[in-house]
Amino acid sequence: MVFSSLLFLFRYLPAVLLLYFICPKKLRNLLLFIVSLIFYAWGEPIYVGIMLFSTVVDYTHGLLVARFKNSGRIRAAKCTVASSMIINLALLGFFKYYDFIIGNINSIAGLAIPTLGLALPIGISFYTFQTMSYTIDVYRGDAEPQKNIISFGAYVALFPQLIAGPIVQYKTVAEQLNNRTENFDKFGYGVNRFVTGLGKKVLLANSAGLIWDTVNAMNLDSLPVMTAWIGIIAYTFQIYFDFSGYSDMAIGLGSMLGFKFLENFDYPYMSKSITEFWRRWHISLGSWFRDYVYIPLGGNRKGFAKQIRNICVVWLLTGLWHGANWTFVLWGVYFGVILIIEKLFLLKLLKKAPAIVGHIYTMLLVVVSWVIFAIDELPRVISYIGAMFGSGGSLFDQTSLYMLTTNAILLVILAIAATPYPKQIAQKLTSRIGDKPTALVQNMAFCAIIFISVAYLVDASYNPFLYFRF
């Protein structure tokens, strides 16, 4: 079940909200736990057991870490944290990387070890990182151990952010689990945020995705330059509006239920360096690797050589986190190398250069990176990048011109929507015409988004979600 589906919008969500607000406050975490498991089981009932196992393991480990620390047994506490990490990473490694590792062993050694062909449990990369952060936070003293297993289970399985984040670190919601407040302002903000995300996903991301799928299916050996760029620019917008739209919907749903989740995107395509881009894109993942990998390794505190090593480790892991494929490893290495170059000297030069230079530089590298990210086979990645720079033999053809003219307005809308300018214009209008007229216009716009999105979903069969595979 996905947020941008008629089943979720008209059956699951209304039923959950009705039950939630008629349920006594002391039972709301239990209700959230149950309905979240139903949400997950709707798509993958056989893997609910893995989530429950992970919940019990980390709940128990959190209590043990606190007990050992309180009794002064620091070594035992460290071993317990290590145990939690090993179990979580073993689960993630088995389901996500077993076939990848065995396939490479077979290729290198000429063996025929059978692979398992297991389907990847949806969201496992997200909830394993969340549960690992819990025991680490308890050990560090950043969070108190959760003594109520139902409340902890509600945190792990919480349906708004279960499938694709944002990655909610336990310490950021620990107080909210048992002491959150629900009110009309939070609910209204949540509805607005959810509708914004729905529009991003259904109206913008899906429209851009149709362009990318068309281009990606073409013969890359003869792909004109213009067609290649139109395709990957469409994917650049698709993945942003797809993932940021889902994050908006998750944040909105959380607000309806009384939770405040941290932001996951901050207009990343406005960045003027790759360093800035990764402070704005998938913020929760970057924060997780910073807090639990980069800083524990020493960050930038132990000399420049070790800082470079730490960046390499983080970006190798970031690439692998996204998928068990050499293209994802290459994607992580690609950004790691660029970030190291920026640390060495380039960032200083970019700060001195006109802003437009940094912006063009960043977007060019980001667009190329999405080729590596979007295409699973390395030879096709090379062919596509080659086509972008002229290996197809022609700058454009009739198909290129047709795609450009028929999609020009959409591409302009996508480009504008990826900037903060619409929000800034709305704020200026509010200051000029007042809150009430602005609220009326805003509500009319939200009603239009809902109506058009639902009409699209009723009629369309194309409704993918890119980050489900992670």
N, C-alpha and C positions, 0 to 999 in steps of 0.2 A: 504494500500500500504506500502510495506517495501522496504528499500534500496536494499536488496539482492533479488530483483525480476526483471524479464526481463522487466516487464511493466515500472518500475522505471528507469532502466538502459538505455533502448533504446527508450522510449517515453517521459516520464515525465521530466527527468533530461535534455536531450538535448534541449527540447522545452523551459524549464525554463531558461537555460543558454543563449540560443539564444535571447529570449525576453529580458532578463536582460541586456545584453550588447549592444543591439540596443536601449534600452529604455533610454531617457534622465535621468541624475542623479537625478534630483529633483522628478522624478516619480518612482524611483526604490523601495522606501519603499512601495508605493501603490501597485506596481506589486508584491512585496514579500508577502504583506498581502493577496492579492487575490489568488496567486498560493498556498500559505500555507493553506488557507481555502479549496481550491480544494483538496489539498493533504490529509487533514484531512477528508473532506467530502467523499472522495473515499471509505473509510472504514466505516464511521459512519456519514452519512448525518444528521440524526436526532439530533445528539449531537453538531453540529456546533453552534446552538443557545446558548448552555451553555457556550461555549468559548467566544462568542460575548458578552454575558451577563457579564461574568467575566471581560472581557476587558473594557467594559463601566463602570462597578462598580469601578474598581481600578483606571482607568484613572480619573474618577470624584473625587474619594477619595484622590488621589494624589494632585490634584489641591486644594481641600479643606484644606488638611493638610498644604500645603504651605501658603495658604491665612491666615489661623488661626494663624500659627506661626509668619508670618510677621506682623500681627496686635497685637501680644502679647497674644493671646487667647490660651495659652498652654493647658489648660484643654480641650477646644473644639478640639484642634488638637489631643490630646490623645484619646478622644472619637471617633474621626473619624478613627484613626488607628484601634481602637478596633472594630469599625463597619465593616471595611474592613476585618479584620481577622475573625470575626464571620460569615460574609456572605460566605467567601471562605471556611472556615472549615465546615459550614453547607452544602454547595454543596458537598464537599468531603465526609462528614459524611453520607449524605443521600444516595448517589450512592454507596459508598464503604462499609459502615458499617451498614446500616439500617437492612438488612436481618440477618446479624451476631448478632446484638443486639437483635432483635425480636426472633430469633431462640434460643438464650440463655435464654431469659425471658420465652419463652414457655417451655423449658426444666426444668428450675428451679421451675416455678410456676405451671406447669401442664396446661398451657393455650394453646389456639389454635389461637393466633393472626396471621392472614394471612401475609405471606411475599410477596414481590413485584416481586422478580425474575428479577430485572432490570439488563441489561448488563452494565458492568462498562465502562464508557467513556474512550477510549484509551488515556493514557497520562495525565489523570486528576490529578494524584498525583504530576506530574512534573510541569504542568503549574499553578496549584493553589499555589504551593510553590513559584514559580517565581513571580506571581502577588502580593502575600503577601509581599514578600521581597521588592517590589517596594515602597509601602506606608511606610513601616518601614524605608527604606533608606531615603526617603524624609523627614520623621519626624526627623531622626537623623542628617540630614544635609549631608549625604553621597552622595546624588544625588539631582540634580535639578528636579523639576516636569516637566514631558514631556507635552508640550502644544499642540503638534500635535497628535491627536488621531490616525491618520493613522500610524505614526511612532511607537506609543505605541502598536497598534494592530500588527504591523510587529514584534515587540519584543515578544509579547505573543504567536503569532501563527507561528513564524519562523520555517519553516518545517525541517531544519537540526536537530534541537534539540527538536522538539515538542513532539515526541512520547515517547522517553525514555531518554531524557537528552543528555548531562550533564545538571544539573540544573544551568541555567545561571542567576546569580544575576544581577539585573538591573544596579547596580553601575559599574559592570565590562564591560558593553557594551554601557552605556549611551552615551558616546562621539562618539562611532562608528555608532550609529543609524543614525546620521545626517552628520557625517564627516569622514566616512571611505574612504579608497582608495583601488582600485582594480588594480593589476598589474600582469605581467607575472610571477614574482617570487612567489607571493602569490598563483596564480592559479596553477602553477606547483607543489608547495608544497601541495596544497589541493588535486590535482589529486593523487599524490604519497600516501598521507595519506589515501585517500578514498580507493584506490586499496589495501593498506595494510589491512585496516579494512574489505574489502570485502573478501580477502583471509582468514583472521582469521575466519570470520563468516561462509563462505560457505565451505571452505576446511577443517578447523580444528574443529570448534564448531559442525557443522552438523555431521561430521564423529564420533566425540566423543559422540554426542547425540544418535546416533543409538545404540551404545554399552550400554549406560545407559538405554534406553528404553527397550532393550532386557532383561537386568538383572532385572529391576524393575517390569517387567511383570511375573517374575518367582514366584514360591511358596516360600515364605520367611521362612516357617517353616523348610524346608529342604535345604536351600540355603548354599552351602559350603562357608567356609571362603574366599578362593581365589576368587570365583565368586563375592561375596559381595564386596570385595575390588576393584576388577577390575571395577565393575559397578560404585561405588561411586567415584573412581579416575577419571573415564571417565567423570562423571558429574562435578567433580571439574574443569576439563579442559573445558568442554562445557560451563559452566556458565561464566568462565573468558573470553574465546575467543568470546563467543556470545556477552557479554555486552561490553567488551573493544573494540571488533571489531566494534560494532555499534557506540561507542563513537569516535573511530578513523574516521569512515565515517562521523559522524556529524561534527567533527573538520575540516575534509578535505573539506566538503561542505561549511562550514562557511568561510574557507580561500578562496575558489574559489569566494565567494561573497563579500570578503573584510573584513570579521569579524575574530576576534581572540578569540576563546573560550579557557577557561582554561582546563588544562589536567584533566582527570577523573580517570586515573589509572597510577601507577608507579611501575610496576612489583611486585604486592603484594605477590606473592608466593616466593619471596626472603626474606621475613620478618623473623625476629628472635624473635618476640614477637607478641602477639595479639594487643598490643598498636600500634606497628609499622605497622601491617597489616592494621589496620583501618585508618592509615595515608596514605596508598597507594591504598586502595580499595574504589571505588565510592567516590572519593575525593569531588566532588561537593555536595553530600548529607551530608557527614561528616562536611563540611564547613558550610552548611546551618544550621544544628542543633547546631553547635558551635556558630555561629554568632547570631542566633535568638532564641535559647533556653538555651543552656548551659551558655553562658556569661551573658545574662540577668537575669538568676537565681542566678548569683553570681560566677559561674565558680569555681575556686579554691581559691577565694579571701576571703571567709568568714568562714574559718575553715575547718578542714578535714571532720567533720561529714556532713556539708552541701555539700561539694564536692561529697561525696558518694551519698547523696540524689540526687544531680544534675545528676550524672552519671546514677542512676537508672531511673530517669525521661526520660532522653535522650534515653536510650536503650529500655525502654518500648514503647516510641513513635516510635523509629526506627523500632522495630518489627511490630507494628501496621501499620506503613506507608507502609510496604511491602505487607500487605494483611490482610483481615478480617478473620482470622483463628487462633485458639489457638496455632497451631504449629508455626506461625510467632511470636506470643507473647512469646512462649517458646524460640524461636531462639533469640529474643532480650534480654530476661532475661539471657539466656546462656552466651551471650557475655558480658552483663553488669556485671555478677558475676565474670567472668574471668578477666575483666578489673579492677574491684575493688581489686581482689586478687593481681593482678600485681601492683597496686598502693600501696597496703599495704606492700608487701615485695618481691614478686616474681620477679619483674622487676630488682631489684638490683642483685638478684642471677643470673638471666639470663645474665646480662651484664658481670658478672665475669666468667661465664661458657664459654667453647669453642663455637664458632659460630654454629657449627653443632648441638650442643645440643639444642640451641634456635630454630634453623630452624626445627628440627624434632618435637620438642614440639609444635611449631606453626602450622605446616602442619597437625599434627595429630588432633589437636583441630579444625582446619578449615575444614578438611575432614569430621569429625563427624558432624560439624555444617551444612554442606550441606545436610546431611541426613534429618535433621529437616526441612531444607528449601525446599527441593525438594518434600517431601511426605506430602500430606495434612492430612492424618489420623494419629492421635497419636499412636494407636495400631500398625500400620504398621511401624511407625518410630522406636518404641521400638523393634519390631521384626527384622527390618533391622540392627539396631545397634547390637542387640544380635547375628545375623548371622555373623557380622564382627568379633565378638569375640568368635565364636565357638558354639553358641546355635543350629546351624543347624546340628551338629553332625559329620561333616567331614571337613577335611582341604581342599580337592579338589576332583573333579571327572573328568570324561572324558570331560564334557562340559567346566569345568574350564580350563583344559589344552588346549582344542581347542581354547577357547577365548583368552588365553594368547598367544599362538603361532601365531594365525592369526592377532592379534592386537599389537604385541610387537613393531614392527617398528613404527606404528602410535603413540603408547604411548610414545616412546622415542622422536619422533619428537615433540609431544605436550609438553613434559617436557622441551626440549631445547628451543622451541619457547616461553615458558613462562618466560624465563630469558633474561637479557640484553646481553648475550654473542654473539648472532648473530649480534647485532648492534655494539658491540665493535670490533668484527672481521672485519666487514665492514669498520669501521673507521680506523683500522690498515692497511687494504689493500689500502684504499684511500691514506694514508700517504706514502705508499711504491710505488704504481704504478701510482699515480696522479689522478686528478679529472676527466679528460676526459675518460680514460679507465674505471674508476669506474662508471661514469655516463652511459656509454654504457652498461656495465654489468647490472647495476641497471634497466635501461629501458627495457632490454631484459627480466629481471626477472619479472618486472611489466606486460609486455605484456603476459608472460606465465601465470601469476596469473589470468589475465583477461580472457584469452582464456580457461583455465581449469575451472575457476569458472562458466563461461557462459555455457560451455559444461555440467557441473554438474547440473546447474539450468534447462537446456533444458531437461535433462534426468530424473531428480529426482523430486519426489513429497514431500520429507522430507525437509522442510525449516522453522522450527519454530523460534520464537524469544521469549526468556524466559521472558524478562522484559516488554513485552506488557501487561501482566496481572497486572502490578503495576501502 
